[in-house]
Amino acid sequence: MDDELKTLRVPGNVVEAITRLSELLRRRGVSVLASIDHAAGARAAGLHLADEVVVLFGNPAVGTGLMQDDPRAGIDLPLRMLLWDDNGTTYAGYRDPQALSDLFDLADHRDVPAKLSEFMTQLAFDLSVEH
């Protein structure tokens, strides 16, 4: 299993990257389900952390089948992407959903992780393109 975080530089700051990511997802019919602002959490605790946000997104018509095959797949769903600032450079990172095939018994939906992997690769590429 390849659980290495795939990372790439993206243009703009974290807020701009989140806006672009949300628009890219919306155009593909994928819902942003939640975001977790780690930097805001740190500030609330009186600590400093550069901008760092996890965006969770998905399409129940796709993910539900995986969880019907193996409910444990729900630990890795919905899909997510981390956006963070490192000294003025914005990065995006995600785990390749292809790993779901190795982790769970996906009897009826074996082709879905590969399709999700292609989706994430294209999404990351589109996010990284300078506009």
N, C-alpha and C positions, 0 to 999 in steps of 0.2 A: 504494500500500500504506500502511495506517495502522499504523505500528509504535509509536505513542505508548503509553506505559504508562497503563493505566486504573487510577486510584487512588480509594480511598474510606476514610473513617474507620471503624474498627470498635471496639466497646466492649471494655473490659478491657485487660489487658496482652498482650504478645506470646504468652506461654505459654498464657494463657486462650484467645486467638484460635486458636492452633494446635490446642488441644484441641477447640474448637468446629468448626473446619474439618475435623479428622479425623473427628469424629462425623457431620457433614453428608455427607462423602464416603462413609463406611461405610454410612449409610442409603441412599445412592444406588447401592451396589454397586461403588464405585470404590475401588481400592486406593491407599493411600499407599505409594509405592515407596521414597522416601528423603527426608531433609531435610538441608539444609546450613546449619549454624549459623555464620554469618559472625562473630558476636561472640565465640563460643568460639575460633574460629581466630585472631582478633585477640588475645585474652587469651593464647593459647598462644605468640604471638610477642611478648608483653610490651607489647601496645598496647591502647588502649581503643576500643571501638566499642559504641554503644548496641545493644540487642537487635535482631537482624536475622537472619531465618531464611527460606530458600527451601524450600518444600514441593513435592515432585514427586509427581504422582499420575496414574493412568490406568487404562484398561481395555484390555487387549490385543485384545479382540474388536472394539474400535473402531479403535484406532491402527494395528493391523497392516495393515488394508486400505489405509490411506494410504501406508504404507511399501512395500506391494506395488506400488502405482501408481508411486511415485517414492521410492526409498530415501533420497533427500536429506531427505525430510520428517522423518526420524529426528533431525535436528539440533534440531527444535522440539518433539519428543515425548520423554518424556511431558509433559503439561501441567504448569504450575507456577504457584505464587502466592508472592509475596514478602510477608512480614509484618515490619513494623519499628516501632520506637519513635522518635518525634520529640518530645523534650522532654515525655514523659509522655502523649502521644497515640499510639495505635496505628493504623497504616495497613496496608491490603492493596493490592497492585498485581499486575496481570497484563497480558499482551499478548493482544489479541483473536485467537483462533484463526482467525477469518475470513481473516486474512492468508495462511494456508496456501494458499488458492486462487490467490493472486497469485504465490506463490513456487514452487509445484511443479505438476507435471503430474499431476493427480488424475483421470485418465480415467474410472475406474469408481466413484469415491467423491466426486464433485463436491459432493454435498449434505452431506457430513460436516462440513466446516469451519463451515458455518452452524449446524448442530446443536450443535457444540462451543462456538460463540460464545454461543448461547442458554444452554447449560449453565453456562458461566463467568459470564455475567451474572446468572443466577439464584443461583448459588452465592455470588457476591460480595454480592448483595443479602441473602441469608439470613444470611451471616456478619455483615453490618453491622447487622442488627436487634437491638435491645436486648432481652435476655431477662430 
